[in-house]
Amino acid sequence: MPAKSKAQQKAAGAALSAKRGDTKVSDLQGASKDMYDSMSEDELEDFANGERQGKPEHADKDG
């Protein structure tokens, strides 16, 4: 499932980087830390990949 906003993609990318050991888990905060804890590397990759053009900066809170 691809991200619905640029912010979600950025958070997933940060969490993916930590899962792969490229960045420190202690550097994560907010949504990226939650994603790191609750999603697999494959799920994060799916979420982070995709076109950013045309996506809103933030997703609607309604879903």
mmJSON file of the N, C-alpha and C atoms, coordinates in Angstrom:
{"data_MODEL":{"atom_site":{
"group_PDB":["ATOM","ATOM","ATOM","ATOM","ATOM","ATOM","ATOM","ATOM","ATOM","ATOM","ATOM","ATOM","ATOM","ATOM","ATOM","ATOM","ATOM","ATOM","ATOM","ATOM","ATOM","ATOM","ATOM","ATOM","ATOM","ATOM","ATOM","ATOM","ATOM","ATOM","ATOM","ATOM","ATOM","ATOM","ATOM","ATOM","ATOM","ATOM","ATOM","ATOM","ATOM","ATOM","ATOM","ATOM","ATOM","ATOM","ATOM","ATOM","ATOM","ATOM","ATOM","ATOM","ATOM","ATOM","ATOM","ATOM","ATOM","ATOM","ATOM","ATOM","ATOM","ATOM","ATOM","ATOM","ATOM","ATOM","ATOM","ATOM","ATOM","ATOM","ATOM","ATOM","ATOM","ATOM","ATOM","ATOM","ATOM","ATOM","ATOM","ATOM","ATOM","ATOM","ATOM","ATOM","ATOM","ATOM","ATOM","ATOM","ATOM","ATOM","ATOM","ATOM","ATOM","ATOM","ATOM","ATOM","ATOM","ATOM","ATOM","ATOM","ATOM","ATOM","ATOM","ATOM","ATOM","ATOM","ATOM","ATOM","ATOM","ATOM","ATOM","ATOM","ATOM","ATOM","ATOM","ATOM","ATOM","ATOM","ATOM","ATOM","ATOM","ATOM","ATOM","ATOM","ATOM","ATOM","ATOM","ATOM","ATOM","ATOM","ATOM","ATOM","ATOM","ATOM","ATOM","ATOM","ATOM","ATOM","ATOM","ATOM","ATOM","ATOM","ATOM","ATOM","ATOM","ATOM","ATOM","ATOM","ATOM","ATOM","ATOM","ATOM","ATOM","ATOM","ATOM","ATOM","ATOM","ATOM","ATOM","ATOM","ATOM","ATOM","ATOM","ATOM","ATOM","ATOM","ATOM","ATOM","ATOM","ATOM","ATOM","ATOM","ATOM","ATOM","ATOM","ATOM","ATOM","ATOM","ATOM","ATOM","ATOM","ATOM","ATOM","ATOM","ATOM","ATOM","ATOM","ATOM","ATOM"],
"id":[1,2,3,4,5,6,7,8,9,10,11,12,13,14,15,16,17,18,19,20,21,22,23,24,25,26,27,28,29,30,31,32,33,34,35,36,37,38,39,40,41,42,43,44,45,46,47,48,49,50,51,52,53,54,55,56,57,58,59,60,61,62,63,64,65,66,67,68,69,70,71,72,73,74,75,76,77,78,79,80,81,82,83,84,85,86,87,88,89,90,91,92,93,94,95,96,97,98,99,100,101,102,103,104,105,106,107,108,109,110,111,112,113,114,115,116,117,118,119,120,121,122,123,124,125,126,127,128,129,130,131,132,133,134,135,136,137,138,139,140,141,142,143,144,145,146,147,148,149,150,151,152,153,154,155,156,157,158,159,160,161,162,163,164,165,166,167,168,169,170,171,172,173,174,175,176,177,178,179,180,181,182,183,184,185,186,187,188,189],
"type_symbol":["N","C","C","N","C","C","N","C","C","N","C","C","N","C","C","N","C","C","N","C","C","N","C","C","N","C","C","N","C","C","N","C","C","N","C","C","N","C","C","N","C","C","N","C","C","N","C","C","N","C","C","N","C","C","N","C","C","N","C","C","N","C","C","N","C","C","N","C","C","N","C","C","N","C","C","N","C","C","N","C","C","N","C","C","N","C","C","N","C","C","N","C","C","N","C","C","N","C","C","N","C","C","N","C","C","N","C","C","N","C","C","N","C","C","N","C","C","N","C","C","N","C","C","N","C","C","N","C","C","N","C","C","N","C","C","N","C","C","N","C","C","N","C","C","N","C","C","N","C","C","N","C","C","N","C","C","N","C","C","N","C","C","N","C","C","N","C","C","N","C","C","N","C","C","N","C","C","N","C","C","N","C","C","N","C","C","N","C","C"],
"label_atom_id":["N","CA","C","N","CA","C","N","CA","C","N","CA","C","N","CA","C","N","CA","C","N","CA","C","N","CA","C","N","CA","C","N","CA","C","N","CA","C","N","CA","C","N","CA","C","N","CA","C","N","CA","C","N","CA","C","N","CA","C","N","CA","C","N","CA","C","N","CA","C","N","CA","C","N","CA","C","N","CA","C","N","CA","C","N","CA","C","N","CA","C","N","CA","C","N","CA","C","N","CA","C","N","CA","C","N","CA","C","N","CA","C","N","CA","C","N","CA","C","N","CA","C","N","CA","C","N","CA","C","N","CA","C","N","CA","C","N","CA","C","N","CA","C","N","CA","C","N","CA","C","N","CA","C","N","CA","C","N","CA","C","N","CA","C","N","CA","C","N","CA","C","N","CA","C","N","CA","C","N","CA","C","N","CA","C","N","CA","C","N","CA","C","N","CA","C","N","CA","C","N","CA","C","N","CA","C","N","CA","C","N","CA","C","N","CA","C","N","CA","C"],
"label_alt_id":[null,null,null,null,null,null,null,null,null,null,null,null,null,null,null,null,null,null,null,null,null,null,null,null,null,null,null,null,null,null,null,null,null,null,null,null,null,null,null,null,null,null,null,null,null,null,null,null,null,null,null,null,null,null,null,null,null,null,null,null,null,null,null,null,null,null,null,null,null,null,null,null,null,null,null,null,null,null,null,null,null,null,null,null,null,null,null,null,null,null,null,null,null,null,null,null,null,null,null,null,null,null,null,null,null,null,null,null,null,null,null,null,null,null,null,null,null,null,null,null,null,null,null,null,null,null,null,null,null,null,null,null,null,null,null,null,null,null,null,null,null,null,null,null,null,null,null,null,null,null,null,null,null,null,null,null,null,null,null,null,null,null,null,null,null,null,null,null,null,null,null,null,null,null,null,null,null,null,null,null,null,null,null,null,null,null,null,null,null],
"label_comp_id":["MET","MET","MET","PRO","PRO","PRO","ALA","ALA","ALA","LYS","LYS","LYS","SER","SER","SER","LYS","LYS","LYS","ALA","ALA","ALA","GLN","GLN","GLN","GLN","GLN","GLN","LYS","LYS","LYS","ALA","ALA","ALA","ALA","ALA","ALA","GLY","GLY","GLY","ALA","ALA","ALA","ALA","ALA","ALA","LEU","LEU","LEU","SER","SER","SER","ALA","ALA","ALA","LYS","LYS","LYS","ARG","ARG","ARG","GLY","GLY","GLY","ASP","ASP","ASP","THR","THR","THR","LYS","LYS","LYS","VAL","VAL","VAL","SER","SER","SER","ASP","ASP","ASP","LEU","LEU","LEU","GLN","GLN","GLN","GLY","GLY","GLY","ALA","ALA","ALA","SER","SER","SER","LYS","LYS","LYS","ASP","ASP","ASP","MET","MET","MET","TYR","TYR","TYR","ASP","ASP","ASP","SER","SER","SER","MET","MET","MET","SER","SER","SER","GLU","GLU","GLU","ASP","ASP","ASP","GLU","GLU","GLU","LEU","LEU","LEU","GLU","GLU","GLU","ASP","ASP","ASP","PHE","PHE","PHE","ALA","ALA","ALA","ASN","ASN","ASN","GLY","GLY","GLY","GLU","GLU","GLU","ARG","ARG","ARG","GLN","GLN","GLN","GLY","GLY","GLY","LYS","LYS","LYS","PRO","PRO","PRO","GLU","GLU","GLU","HIS","HIS","HIS","ALA","ALA","ALA","ASP","ASP","ASP","LYS","LYS","LYS","ASP","ASP","ASP","GLY","GLY","GLY"],
"label_asym_id":["A","A","A","A","A","A","A","A","A","A","A","A","A","A","A","A","A","A","A","A","A","A","A","A","A","A","A","A","A","A","A","A","A","A","A","A","A","A","A","A","A","A","A","A","A","A","A","A","A","A","A","A","A","A","A","A","A","A","A","A","A","A","A","A","A","A","A","A","A","A","A","A","A","A","A","A","A","A","A","A","A","A","A","A","A","A","A","A","A","A","A","A","A","A","A","A","A","A","A","A","A","A","A","A","A","A","A","A","A","A","A","A","A","A","A","A","A","A","A","A","A","A","A","A","A","A","A","A","A","A","A","A","A","A","A","A","A","A","A","A","A","A","A","A","A","A","A","A","A","A","A","A","A","A","A","A","A","A","A","A","A","A","A","A","A","A","A","A","A","A","A","A","A","A","A","A","A","A","A","A","A","A","A","A","A","A","A","A","A"],
"label_entity_id":["1","1","1","1","1","1","1","1","1","1","1","1","1","1","1","1","1","1","1","1","1","1","1","1","1","1","1","1","1","1","1","1","1","1","1","1","1","1","1","1","1","1","1","1","1","1","1","1","1","1","1","1","1","1","1","1","1","1","1","1","1","1","1","1","1","1","1","1","1","1","1","1","1","1","1","1","1","1","1","1","1","1","1","1","1","1","1","1","1","1","1","1","1","1","1","1","1","1","1","1","1","1","1","1","1","1","1","1","1","1","1","1","1","1","1","1","1","1","1","1","1","1","1","1","1","1","1","1","1","1","1","1","1","1","1","1","1","1","1","1","1","1","1","1","1","1","1","1","1","1","1","1","1","1","1","1","1","1","1","1","1","1","1","1","1","1","1","1","1","1","1","1","1","1","1","1","1","1","1","1","1","1","1","1","1","1","1","1","1"],
"label_seq_id":[1,1,1,2,2,2,3,3,3,4,4,4,5,5,5,6,6,6,7,7,7,8,8,8,9,9,9,10,10,10,11,11,11,12,12,12,13,13,13,14,14,14,15,15,15,16,16,16,17,17,17,18,18,18,19,19,19,20,20,20,21,21,21,22,22,22,23,23,23,24,24,24,25,25,25,26,26,26,27,27,27,28,28,28,29,29,29,30,30,30,31,31,31,32,32,32,33,33,33,34,34,34,35,35,35,36,36,36,37,37,37,38,38,38,39,39,39,40,40,40,41,41,41,42,42,42,43,43,43,44,44,44,45,45,45,46,46,46,47,47,47,48,48,48,49,49,49,50,50,50,51,51,51,52,52,52,53,53,53,54,54,54,55,55,55,56,56,56,57,57,57,58,58,58,59,59,59,60,60,60,61,61,61,62,62,62,63,63,63],
"pdbx_PDB_ins_code":[null,null,null,null,null,null,null,null,null,null,null,null,null,null,null,null,null,null,null,null,null,null,null,null,null,null,null,null,null,null,null,null,null,null,null,null,null,null,null,null,null,null,null,null,null,null,null,null,null,null,null,null,null,null,null,null,null,null,null,null,null,null,null,null,null,null,null,null,null,null,null,null,null,null,null,null,null,null,null,null,null,null,null,null,null,null,null,null,null,null,null,null,null,null,null,null,null,null,null,null,null,null,null,null,null,null,null,null,null,null,null,null,null,null,null,null,null,null,null,null,null,null,null,null,null,null,null,null,null,null,null,null,null,null,null,null,null,null,null,null,null,null,null,null,null,null,null,null,null,null,null,null,null,null,null,null,null,null,null,null,null,null,null,null,null,null,null,null,null,null,null,null,null,null,null,null,null,null,null,null,null,null,null,null,null,null,null,null,null],
"Cartn_x":[0.85,0.0,0.895,0.819,1.654,1.156,2.044,1.705,0.725,-0.066,-1.035,-0.521,0.639,1.182,2.708,3.288,4.744,5.292,4.591,5.039,5.1,4.114,4.118,5.297,5.593,6.718,8.033,8.171,9.404,9.576,8.501,8.562,8.903,8.294,8.577,10.025,10.522,11.913,12.889,12.59,13.449,13.42,12.238,12.113,12.825,12.71,13.374,14.889,15.391,16.821,17.322,16.536,16.909,16.812,15.794,15.65,16.857,17.378,18.525,19.851,19.812,21.028,21.802,21.206,21.887,21.838,20.824,20.704,20.373,20.537,20.28,18.785,18.324,16.921,16.621,17.59,17.391,17.16,17.493,17.256,15.81,15.07,13.68,12.785,11.729,10.738,9.389,8.355,7.006,6.602,6.044,5.503,6.562,7.779,8.815,9.174,9.181,9.453,8.317,7.089,5.938,5.993,6.332,6.433,7.549,8.67,9.795,9.36,8.602,8.172,7.093,6.259,5.075,5.084,6.061,6.059,7.335,7.2,8.366,9.14,10.341,11.154,10.445,9.819,9.087,7.919,7.183,6.053,6.543,7.638,8.19,8.66,9.256,9.728,8.553,7.478,6.281,5.715,5.708,5.139,5.996,7.309,8.222,8.376,8.234,8.392,7.179,7.381,6.275,6.515,5.692,5.785,5.339,6.111,5.726,4.945,5.164,4.504,2.993,2.281,0.83,0.248,1.096,0.6,0.588,-0.381,-0.384,0.779,1.155,2.234,1.84,0.586,0.06,-1.256,-1.531,-2.772,-3.893,-5.127,-6.281,-6.343,-6.751,-6.879,-8.049,-8.981,-10.138,-9.771,-8.628,-8.222,-8.06],
"Cartn_y":[-1.168,0.0,1.23,2.057,3.261,4.321,5.2,6.306,7.255,7.937,8.888,10.321,10.547,11.901,11.866,13.02,13.144,12.906,13.381,13.208,11.725,10.95,9.514,8.842,9.25,8.672,8.992,10.217,10.615,9.838,9.68,8.93,7.47,6.881,5.495,5.34,6.302,6.265,6.325,7.149,7.248,5.939,5.357,4.089,2.973,2.966,1.958,2.071,3.279,3.5,2.941,3.119,2.579,1.05,0.495,-0.972,-1.595,-0.904,-1.416,-1.136,-0.371,-0.068,1.116,1.878,3.041,4.257,4.334,5.421,4.808,5.592,5.112,5.124,4.075,4.008,5.139,5.513,6.586,7.943,8.069,9.317,9.445,8.342,8.369,9.016,9.675,10.246,10.296,10.336,10.463,9.285,9.605,8.589,7.61,8.089,7.18,6.143,6.528,5.562,4.55,5.023,4.118,3.13,3.629,2.761,1.739,2.171,1.263,0.104,0.415,-0.592,-1.524,-1.028,-1.803,-2.386,-2.023,-2.465,-3.236,-4.175,-4.934,-4.094,-4.545,-3.845,-3.81,-4.908,-4.958,-3.973,-3.901,-2.968,-1.524,-1.237,0.112,0.475,-0.484,-0.24,0.088,-0.678,-0.413,0.971,1.325,2.601,3.777,3.616,4.71,4.901,3.834,3.925,4.584,5.047,5.615,7.071,7.554,8.929,9.9,10.937,11.965,13.094,13.269,14.356,14.16,15.209,15.165,14.745,14.347,13.965,15.2,15.261,16.382,16.244,17.342,17.298,16.418,16.525,15.728,15.112,13.913,13.219,13.767,13.641,14.022,13.126,13.701,12.9,11.931,12.185,11.304,10.001,9.95,8.713,8.937],
"Cartn_z":[0.0,0.0,0.0,-0.991,-1.037,-0.068,0.309,1.202,0.518,1.321,0.787,0.807,1.441,1.495,1.478,1.21,1.216,2.615,3.631,5.008,5.389,4.949,5.222,4.528,3.31,2.579,3.281,3.748,4.43,5.733,6.491,7.748,7.48,6.462,6.114,5.655,4.921,4.469,5.63,6.615,7.796,8.583,8.744,9.46,8.703,7.396,6.569,6.701,6.716,6.87,8.205,9.248,10.558,10.565,9.924,9.851,9.162,8.174,7.414,8.106,9.203,9.945,9.422,8.506,7.937,8.854,9.693,10.669,12.029,13.076,14.427,14.729,15.384,15.791,16.769,17.576,18.558,17.892,16.618,15.889,15.415,15.435,14.976,16.021,15.526,16.427,15.731,16.512,15.969,15.105,13.932,13.033,12.559,12.312,11.823,12.884,14.154,15.23,15.331,15.229,15.261,14.094,12.908,11.733,11.908,12.457,12.69,13.579,14.624,15.589,15.044,14.141,13.769,12.352,11.526,10.135,9.804,8.87,8.401,7.384,7.065,6.07,4.718,4.337,3.062,3.052,4.157,4.244,4.151,4.85,4.804,3.401,2.721,1.358,0.433,0.553,-0.252,0.043,1.316,1.739,1.268,1.329,0.989,-0.517,-1.278,-2.73,-3.379,-4.565,-5.317,-5.653,-6.492,-6.972,-5.885,-5.661,-4.686,-5.348,-6.609,-7.313,-7.273,-6.939,-6.917,-5.582,-4.639,-3.312,-2.42,-1.511,-0.564,0.414,1.04,2.022,3.209,3.634,4.754,4.351,4.852,4.56,5.442,4.968,5.773,6.997,8.111,9.336,9.237,8.341,8.177,7.484,6.862,6.196,4.77],
"occupancy":[1.0,1.0,1.0,1.0,1.0,1.0,1.0,1.0,1.0,1.0,1.0,1.0,1.0,1.0,1.0,1.0,1.0,1.0,1.0,1.0,1.0,1.0,1.0,1.0,1.0,1.0,1.0,1.0,1.0,1.0,1.0,1.0,1.0,1.0,1.0,1.0,1.0,1.0,1.0,1.0,1.0,1.0,1.0,1.0,1.0,1.0,1.0,1.0,1.0,1.0,1.0,1.0,1.0,1.0,1.0,1.0,1.0,1.0,1.0,1.0,1.0,1.0,1.0,1.0,1.0,1.0,1.0,1.0,1.0,1.0,1.0,1.0,1.0,1.0,1.0,1.0,1.0,1.0,1.0,1.0,1.0,1.0,1.0,1.0,1.0,1.0,1.0,1.0,1.0,1.0,1.0,1.0,1.0,1.0,1.0,1.0,1.0,1.0,1.0,1.0,1.0,1.0,1.0,1.0,1.0,1.0,1.0,1.0,1.0,1.0,1.0,1.0,1.0,1.0,1.0,1.0,1.0,1.0,1.0,1.0,1.0,1.0,1.0,1.0,1.0,1.0,1.0,1.0,1.0,1.0,1.0,1.0,1.0,1.0,1.0,1.0,1.0,1.0,1.0,1.0,1.0,1.0,1.0,1.0,1.0,1.0,1.0,1.0,1.0,1.0,1.0,1.0,1.0,1.0,1.0,1.0,1.0,1.0,1.0,1.0,1.0,1.0,1.0,1.0,1.0,1.0,1.0,1.0,1.0,1.0,1.0,1.0,1.0,1.0,1.0,1.0,1.0,1.0,1.0,1.0,1.0,1.0,1.0,1.0,1.0,1.0,1.0,1.0,1.0],
"B_iso_or_equiv":[0.0,0.0,0.0,0.0,0.0,0.0,0.0,0.0,0.0,0.0,0.0,0.0,0.0,0.0,0.0,0.0,0.0,0.0,0.0,0.0,0.0,0.0,0.0,0.0,0.0,0.0,0.0,0.0,0.0,0.0,0.0,0.0,0.0,0.0,0.0,0.0,0.0,0.0,0.0,0.0,0.0,0.0,0.0,0.0,0.0,0.0,0.0,0.0,0.0,0.0,0.0,0.0,0.0,0.0,0.0,0.0,0.0,0.0,0.0,0.0,0.0,0.0,0.0,0.0,0.0,0.0,0.0,0.0,0.0,0.0,0.0,0.0,0.0,0.0,0.0,0.0,0.0,0.0,0.0,0.0,0.0,0.0,0.0,0.0,0.0,0.0,0.0,0.0,0.0,0.0,0.0,0.0,0.0,0.0,0.0,0.0,0.0,0.0,0.0,0.0,0.0,0.0,0.0,0.0,0.0,0.0,0.0,0.0,0.0,0.0,0.0,0.0,0.0,0.0,0.0,0.0,0.0,0.0,0.0,0.0,0.0,0.0,0.0,0.0,0.0,0.0,0.0,0.0,0.0,0.0,0.0,0.0,0.0,0.0,0.0,0.0,0.0,0.0,0.0,0.0,0.0,0.0,0.0,0.0,0.0,0.0,0.0,0.0,0.0,0.0,0.0,0.0,0.0,0.0,0.0,0.0,0.0,0.0,0.0,0.0,0.0,0.0,0.0,0.0,0.0,0.0,0.0,0.0,0.0,0.0,0.0,0.0,0.0,0.0,0.0,0.0,0.0,0.0,0.0,0.0,0.0,0.0,0.0,0.0,0.0,0.0,0.0,0.0,0.0],
"pdbx_formal_charge":[null,null,null,null,null,null,null,null,null,null,null,null,null,null,null,null,null,null,null,null,null,null,null,null,null,null,null,null,null,null,null,null,null,null,null,null,null,null,null,null,null,null,null,null,null,null,null,null,null,null,null,null,null,null,null,null,null,null,null,null,null,null,null,null,null,null,null,null,null,null,null,null,null,null,null,null,null,null,null,null,null,null,null,null,null,null,null,null,null,null,null,null,null,null,null,null,null,null,null,null,null,null,null,null,null,null,null,null,null,null,null,null,null,null,null,null,null,null,null,null,null,null,null,null,null,null,null,null,null,null,null,null,null,null,null,null,null,null,null,null,null,null,null,null,null,null,null,null,null,null,null,null,null,null,null,null,null,null,null,null,null,null,null,null,null,null,null,null,null,null,null,null,null,null,null,null,null,null,null,null,null,null,null,null,null,null,null,null,null],
"auth_seq_id":[1,1,1,2,2,2,3,3,3,4,4,4,5,5,5,6,6,6,7,7,7,8,8,8,9,9,9,10,10,10,11,11,11,12,12,12,13,13,13,14,14,14,15,15,15,16,16,16,17,17,17,18,18,18,19,19,19,20,20,20,21,21,21,22,22,22,23,23,23,24,24,24,25,25,25,26,26,26,27,27,27,28,28,28,29,29,29,30,30,30,31,31,31,32,32,32,33,33,33,34,34,34,35,35,35,36,36,36,37,37,37,38,38,38,39,39,39,40,40,40,41,41,41,42,42,42,43,43,43,44,44,44,45,45,45,46,46,46,47,47,47,48,48,48,49,49,49,50,50,50,51,51,51,52,52,52,53,53,53,54,54,54,55,55,55,56,56,56,57,57,57,58,58,58,59,59,59,60,60,60,61,61,61,62,62,62,63,63,63],
"auth_comp_id":["MET","MET","MET","PRO","PRO","PRO","ALA","ALA","ALA","LYS","LYS","LYS","SER","SER","SER","LYS","LYS","LYS","ALA","ALA","ALA","GLN","GLN","GLN","GLN","GLN","GLN","LYS","LYS","LYS","ALA","ALA","ALA","ALA","ALA","ALA","GLY","GLY","GLY","ALA","ALA","ALA","ALA","ALA","ALA","LEU","LEU","LEU","SER","SER","SER","ALA","ALA","ALA","LYS","LYS","LYS","ARG","ARG","ARG","GLY","GLY","GLY","ASP","ASP","ASP","THR","THR","THR","LYS","LYS","LYS","VAL","VAL","VAL","SER","SER","SER","ASP","ASP","ASP","LEU","LEU","LEU","GLN","GLN","GLN","GLY","GLY","GLY","ALA","ALA","ALA","SER","SER","SER","LYS","LYS","LYS","ASP","ASP","ASP","MET","MET","MET","TYR","TYR","TYR","ASP","ASP","ASP","SER","SER","SER","MET","MET","MET","SER","SER","SER","GLU","GLU","GLU","ASP","ASP","ASP","GLU","GLU","GLU","LEU","LEU","LEU","GLU","GLU","GLU","ASP","ASP","ASP","PHE","PHE","PHE","ALA","ALA","ALA","ASN","ASN","ASN","GLY","GLY","GLY","GLU","GLU","GLU","ARG","ARG","ARG","GLN","GLN","GLN","GLY","GLY","GLY","LYS","LYS","LYS","PRO","PRO","PRO","GLU","GLU","GLU","HIS","HIS","HIS","ALA","ALA","ALA","ASP","ASP","ASP","LYS","LYS","LYS","ASP","ASP","ASP","GLY","GLY","GLY"],
"auth_asym_id":["A","A","A","A","A","A","A","A","A","A","A","A","A","A","A","A","A","A","A","A","A","A","A","A","A","A","A","A","A","A","A","A","A","A","A","A","A","A","A","A","A","A","A","A","A","A","A","A","A","A","A","A","A","A","A","A","A","A","A","A","A","A","A","A","A","A","A","A","A","A","A","A","A","A","A","A","A","A","A","A","A","A","A","A","A","A","A","A","A","A","A","A","A","A","A","A","A","A","A","A","A","A","A","A","A","A","A","A","A","A","A","A","A","A","A","A","A","A","A","A","A","A","A","A","A","A","A","A","A","A","A","A","A","A","A","A","A","A","A","A","A","A","A","A","A","A","A","A","A","A","A","A","A","A","A","A","A","A","A","A","A","A","A","A","A","A","A","A","A","A","A","A","A","A","A","A","A","A","A","A","A","A","A","A","A","A","A","A","A"],
"auth_atom_id":["N","CA","C","N","CA","C","N","CA","C","N","CA","C","N","CA","C","N","CA","C","N","CA","C","N","CA","C","N","CA","C","N","CA","C","N","CA","C","N","CA","C","N","CA","C","N","CA","C","N","CA","C","N","CA","C","N","CA","C","N","CA","C","N","CA","C","N","CA","C","N","CA","C","N","CA","C","N","CA","C","N","CA","C","N","CA","C","N","CA","C","N","CA","C","N","CA","C","N","CA","C","N","CA","C","N","CA","C","N","CA","C","N","CA","C","N","CA","C","N","CA","C","N","CA","C","N","CA","C","N","CA","C","N","CA","C","N","CA","C","N","CA","C","N","CA","C","N","CA","C","N","CA","C","N","CA","C","N","CA","C","N","CA","C","N","CA","C","N","CA","C","N","CA","C","N","CA","C","N","CA","C","N","CA","C","N","CA","C","N","CA","C","N","CA","C","N","CA","C","N","CA","C","N","CA","C","N","CA","C","N","CA","C","N","CA","C","N","CA","C"],
"pdbx_PDB_model_num":[1,1,1,1,1,1,1,1,1,1,1,1,1,1,1,1,1,1,1,1,1,1,1,1,1,1,1,1,1,1,1,1,1,1,1,1,1,1,1,1,1,1,1,1,1,1,1,1,1,1,1,1,1,1,1,1,1,1,1,1,1,1,1,1,1,1,1,1,1,1,1,1,1,1,1,1,1,1,1,1,1,1,1,1,1,1,1,1,1,1,1,1,1,1,1,1,1,1,1,1,1,1,1,1,1,1,1,1,1,1,1,1,1,1,1,1,1,1,1,1,1,1,1,1,1,1,1,1,1,1,1,1,1,1,1,1,1,1,1,1,1,1,1,1,1,1,1,1,1,1,1,1,1,1,1,1,1,1,1,1,1,1,1,1,1,1,1,1,1,1,1,1,1,1,1,1,1,1,1,1,1,1,1,1,1,1,1,1,1]
}}}
